[in-house]
Amino acid sequence: MHSVPSARPSEPTIASLRDTSGEAAGDSLARYWTFYRAVADAQLARWLPRRPSRVLDVSGGHGRSAAVAAGAGHAVLEVRDPGRTGRAPQDDPPQAPRPAGDTIPLIGDSGALTYLADATMDAVIAENRVLSRHLATETTVAEIARVLRPGGRVLLCVDSLTLGLALLAERNYWAHLSDVPSAEVVLVPWPDGTITRSFSSHQLRELLADAGLDVEWIRPRTVLSPSTVEHVLAESPRALPRLVRTELNAPQTDESLGIHLLASARRAR
């Protein structure tokens, strides 16, 4: 009796790129997501304040950013999505300084930070594409600017217009694609029924400026393509640190390349 050869893993779809954990893509992009997470950790570590600071993480509690910031010696308030363990905002609003290296979980709305006082945070992290999932992004960014102290900074990651256009094309939404050049807001429907917002570098820069934030830089999360990373790591798994260094040292550009855009901005003093 002849055994049936196992089928090759299916090629990743554009929609699979929504889940940075790699689970949605199966094994087809496993190496790339390992690289992606290593790059994200390194970019955050490089961006964080050098001295112990009060950091607000509104990434939803699903990523690694709060742990990275706490590991660097910062006092982190991590706002988590409802359904995850933590403290409700009304129970104990975190006004008093916390020890450096501490992480305080808090269940709350990461889009409306009304439970925080003005100018109480040295830095805000909005990773895990949280601002693309908050469709009224202007309101969320205004709240981030409000809670930042003068001179405080925000690091954020959003879906790029490149990803949005690719997904619309993959799903044959040609009417939507024809509207994109004149659209001020690009909303993208996903196969699971959710909707996210995609940004060009120009749209992202304008969004931050309108909230009173000075843009320091905008760049793709990764310049190296998934196919390049998969090929290199398949040939040499030990090449991961070298690939991460290559990514970190790549020239910064605010072209909307790659699937996600990373931006750093500062509240004016």
ABEGO torsion letter per residue (X at the ends): XBBBBBBBBBBBBAAAAABAAGAAAEAAAAAAAAAAAAAAAAAAAAABBABBBBBBBAAGGABAAAAAAAAAGBBBBBBBBBGBBEBBAAABBBABBBBBGBBBBBBBBAABAAABBBGABABBBBBGGAAAABABAAAAAAAAAAABBBGBBBBBBBBBAAAAAAAAAAAGBAAAAAAAAABABBBBBBAAGBBBBBBBAAAAAAAAAAAGBBBABBBBABABBAAAAAAAAAABAAAAAAAAAAAAABBBBABBBEABBBBBBBBBX
